Amino acid sequence: RAAAEAAAPSPGSAREAPAAAESDRRQMRAVLLLSLKVAVNLTNHRPHGCAQLLSHPTALPALAALLSSEFDGCERRGGLPRHFDTALMSLGLLTNVLEVLPDAKLRIGAAPAGEVHAAA
C-alpha cells in the first residue's frame, strides 16, 4: 500500500504539469529567439556567414518551416504571426543572406517548408 501511495500523483501535481510544460515552452522559445539573433549577427554583411548558413542542408527548410508555422492562421490575428520576434528575426536572417548573396534568391524561394521534419 505504501508503494502505491508513493507512486500516486499528489493532488497539486495535475495543476503543476501544465505549468511546467508552459515554462519549458517559454524557455525553448527564448533559446530559439537567441539562436536566431546570433545567426542574424553572424550573417549581417558577412558573406562567409551567409555561405555557411546556406551550406547546411536543413537551414533553409527549417527557416521556411518556422516562418510557415509563425504565420499559420495569421488571418485570425489580423495578419500577425504567433510570435512577432521569432518571425522578425527569421525574416532578418533571410534578408541578410539575400543582401550579401543575391544568387541565393532561387534557393530561398525553392526551400520546401515541409521537409524539415523528414530531414531532422
N, C-alpha and C positions, 0 to 999 in steps of 0.2 A: 504494500500500500504506500509506503514512504517513497518508493521509486516512482510510482505513478503520480503522486503529488508533486514530486520534484520535476518530473517531465512535463506536467501540465502548465500551460502558459498562465501567467498571472493576469488578473482582470485588467490591469492597465496596459499590458503588452499589446493588446489588439489596437489600442489607440497609438501606441508608440511606433509600431511597424510602419504605418503610412507616413508618419512624421520623419522617421529615419530615412525612408525611401525618398521623400521630398528633399531632405537635406543632401542625400547622395546626388540627386539630380542637379541641385544647385551647385554643388562642388564640381561636378563634371562639366556643367555649363561654364563655370568660371575657368576651368582648365582649358576648355575648348577656346574660349574667348582670348585667354592669354596666349595660347599657341598661335591663334590667328594674328594677334598683334605682333608677335615675334616674327612670323612669316612675312607680314607686311613690311616690317622694318628691314628684314634681310633682303627683300626684293625691291625696295624703293631705290630707283636709279642704279640698280646693280645687275648688270647683265648676267654675271655668274650665278647669282642667287636665283634669278628667273629661270635660267637654263637648268639649274639643279632641281628646281620645283618641277619643271616640265619633264625632266628625265625620269621621275618616279612614275611608274605605270598607273598607279591608282590616284595620283594627286588631282588630276582634272575630274575624273569621275566622282571623287569624294567631294570636291567643291561643288560640282553640279548637283549631286545628291543633297548636299547641305542646303544649297540655295533653293532647290525644289521643295525640300521639307519646310524651310522657313516661310516660303510664300504659298504653300498649300493652304487653301481656304482663306486666302487674304481678302477675298471679296466680302467675307463676313466681318472682316476687321477694317473695313474702309481702305483696302489696298495695302495695309501694313503687314509686315512679316511678323511671325510669332515672337522672335527675339531680335529687336532692331539692331543692337550692337553686333550680334553674330552675322546678320545679313550684311551690314555695312562693312565689316572687316573682310568678309568673303569677297564682296564686290571690289573692295580696295585692293585685295591681293590680285584678283584677275586684272584690274586696271593697271597695276604696276607691271605685270607681265606684258600686257599689250602695249604699254608706253615704251618699254625697253626692247621688246621683241615683237614688232608688228607682224612678222610672219607667223606668229603663234595664233593669229586670229582663227584660222581654219581648224586648228586642233582644239581650241577652246569651244568653238561653235559646234564641233562634232562630238564633244565629250558626252557620252551617254550617262544620264543620272542613275539609271537602274543597275549598272554593272558593278557599282562599288560593293554591294553586299556579296555578290558572287566572287569578287576578287579578294575580299577580306578574309 
